[in-house]
Amino acid sequence: MAILNKTSRRNVIKTGLASLASTAIMPSQSFAAMPKDIKPKVPGETRVVFLGGDVLHNFMAQEPAIRSICEKAGWNVLTVHDARYVTPELISDADLLIIQRWMGSLPGWVPGPIFEEAPPQDGYMSDELADAIVDNVKNRGMGFMSLHCTVWSFRKPKFMELLGVNPIIHGPLQIVRLHNFNQDHPITQGMKSFDIPLDENFGAEIVNENVTPLYETTGYTDKRRDYGGWCLDQGNGRVVGFLAGHTYFAYQDPNYLPLIWRGAHWAMKRDIPVYEG
């Protein structure tokens, strides 16, 4: 795939835009790492891997929120937009894996500047990744958090068995109320009902008897009431699922972010400190 750049250096300099052009045309190297550059986890480190973003879901809304939560907790977070880089090796020492992806196309952000062909797809979710997630959770004890559309992975039965639920397709974009929080579970104890101004109301059908429902959701437009969050132990590990997050509203919501904070700690079998936003 060729990337075209026919702006001459002389013309750029003449217009006084050299630094701006180099920033716009060349992907930044200051924050990006290749898999070979990722060092093994050191003693005492908590490592979180987040895979997010696709053609329908904004990685650049998800990523800062997930990163902020992890950094507040003192965890090292690796965020990935392309599933080809989420290998069995990358998650082999992760304490927590978080995914918000559906089995659709990748592009939600591309480095540019000009493409002669469509960017390649990343093959999410591969059988290799699905098997690695199940193995790391059940056998090694890695925590796993499924956000929003990740539940729509019915082509991967072993992965869906890990989640313990079946997905119920969402209705229209609407105000979604999160309510009926489970006051007996540490993830949701003390939480009160709140609204996300614009979201999709996915639902979860519980199929594993060990699943604990965490809260319910109701769409203001379609009036449908569903389970919107759940958790369960799976072998040596734990799984948490939250279904909000289609738009950026959830990732800016001061009520929803503490829910992710709590779920992440619980999934790693950690005590849950107070979230300070």
N, C-alpha and C positions, 0 to 999 in steps of 0.2 A: 504494500500500500504506500504510494508516494505521497509525501507532504510537500506542497509547493510553497516557496518563498522567493519571490522575484524582486523584492524591494532591495535596491542596491544600497550598499553601506554609504556611498557618497551622498545619495539623495536623503538618506535618513539623517546623516550628520548635518546636511544643509538645512534641514527643517528643524534641527535642534531636538530630534525625537529619538536619539540613539538609545538612551537608557530606557525610555518607555517602550520602544519597539522590542528591545531584547527581552524585557519582562513579559510582554504580551505574546511573543512568538515562542520563546523557549520555556518549557516546563521548569518550574522552580526546582532546584536541587537542594534547597536549604532544609526542607522538611521531609523529603521523600527518601525512602530506603529500599534497596533491593533485597530479596530473600537472603542472599548470601551475606548481607551486612547485619542481619539480625543476630544478636549475640544470645547464647544460651542464658536461661534464667539463672540469676545468682541467688545464693541463700538469703532468705528474708524477703525476696521480691514477690509481689503479687502481680501476676500477668493476666491482662484481659485482652482478648482479641474481639474486635467488632467488625462484622461484614455487613455493609448496608448499601442502600442506593440502587435504583434501577430506573427504567424508563418512566415509571409512574410515581416514584418515591424519591424525595430530595435528600441525597446524601449530605449536601452542604447545610441542611437543617439538622439532620440526625447527628452528624459527627461532632459538632461543637458541644451538643448537649451530653452525649455519651462521654466525651473526653472530659468535660467539666466535672461530671459525677465521679469518674474514676480518679481524677487528679485531686478532688476534694478528699477522697479516701486514702490518698497516697499510693495508688496503684499505678503500675506502668501499663499504658494502653496502646495497642497497635491497631490502627483502623485501616480497613481495606475496602476498596470499591470493586475490585476485580476478583471474582471467586477463584480464578486460576492460581492466585497466590495464597489462598487458604488451603494449604496442603496438610497431610497428616503430620509432617515434620513441624510445621508452624504451630499446630495446636497440641503437640505432644507434651508440652510442659505448661500449657495455659491453665490457669486456675478457673477461668470463666470464659466461655464463648458466647457472644451475643450476635444474633442474626436478625436483620430485617431485610428480607429479599423474597421475591416470588419467582416462580419458574417461568419468567418472561425474559425480555431482552435487557441488556446491560445499559445502553447509553442513557445517562442522566447528566453526565459531564464528560467531555472529551478535551484533550489538551490542545487540539488544533495545531496550526492555524487553518489549513485547508486540506481536505481529504478528497482524493480522487475516487476512493471506494468506501463503502460502508465500513465503519470500525468492526473488528471481529467480536463475536459474542464470547462470553466467558464460560459457557457450559454449565451454569448453575441449575440445579444441584447435581453434581456428578455422583455416581454410585460410590466412588472412592471417598468423597467427602462425607456422604451420608453414613457410610460404614465407620469412618474414622470418628465421627461425632458420637455415634452409639457406643463404640468401643471405649472412647475416652471417658464418657459419662459413667457407663455401667461398670467398667472394670478399673479405671484409674481414679474415678471420683471427681472428674471435672464438673463444674457447674455449667448449666446451659440455660440461656434465656432466649425465648422465642418472642419476637415483637411483631405485631400487626400481621402482615401478609405471609410471614414465614409459615403460618399454620396451613397455608394453601399449598401443601407439598404432598398431595395424595398419591403422586407417582412413586413415592419412596416409602413403601409400607413399613420398613424397619424404623425409619425416622419418625413416621407418624405414630408407631407403637411407642416410641420413646416419649412423644409429647403426651400421650394418654387421652387425646381428644380427636374428634373429627371436626373439620371446619364447616361453618354455615355461612354461605356467601352473604356479603353485606348488601344493604339497600343503597339509597341515594346518599350523596353528601348532605349532611345535616348536623344540627346540634346533637351531641350525644351526651347523655347523663350517665355518670358512673355512680353507682349507689349500692345499698345493701352490702356494705363492706363486712367481711368476716371478722368480727371482733374477738374471735378466739385464736386467730393466727397472728404471729409476730409481724408478718409482712403488712397486714392491713389493720391491725389493732389500733383503735383510736381515730381512724380515718373517717371523714365525713363526706357526704355526697357532693359532687361538683360537676360542672358542665365543661366539655370541650367544644368551643364555638363552631368548629367545622371539621367533621371527620366521617369515616365510614364505620358503620356498626357491624363489624364481623361478629359472628357468634361461635361458641364452642360447644359441641355435643360431647359430653363426658362418656368415654367408653372404657376407661380403666377404673375399677372400683377403688383404687388407692388415690385417685385424684381428689384434691381438696379445692372446692371453689373458693375464690377470694373476693369476688364482687360481681355484680350484674351491671348490664348496660341497657339503656332504653333510648331509641332514636326518637327525637321530637317529631319527625315527619312521618315515619312509617309505624311508629308506636310499638316496634318490635322489642321484646325483652329477651335478653340473652345472658349467658355467662360471658363475662369479658376478661376474666383473669382466673388463673388456676396454678396449682403447683403439685408436685409429687416427688417422692424419692424413687430413683431408678438405679437399682444395684448399689454401687458405692457412691453414686452421685445424686444430684438434685436437678430438677427441671422446673422452670417458672415460665408462664406464658401471660403476656399482656397484649390485648388486641387493638388498642388505640395506636394512632401514629401515621395515618395516611397523609395528612398535611403537616405543615410546620407548627400548627397551633399546639399540638400535644407536646412538642419538644421545647416549647416556650412556656408551658403551663406550670405555674408554681405549685400546683397540686399533683400533677402527674409525675414530675421529676422525682419527688421524694418516693413515689411508688417504685420507680426503677431502682433508686438507691437501696431501698429496703429489699427488693427482690434479689438484687445482685449480692448483697451480703448473705441473705438466707441461702441462695444457691451455692455459695462457697462455704456454708456452715460456719459463718462468722456471727459474732454478736452484732446487733444492729444499732449503731449510734444514731443520735438525732441528726437529721439532715439540716444543714444550715445553708440555705440558698443564697 
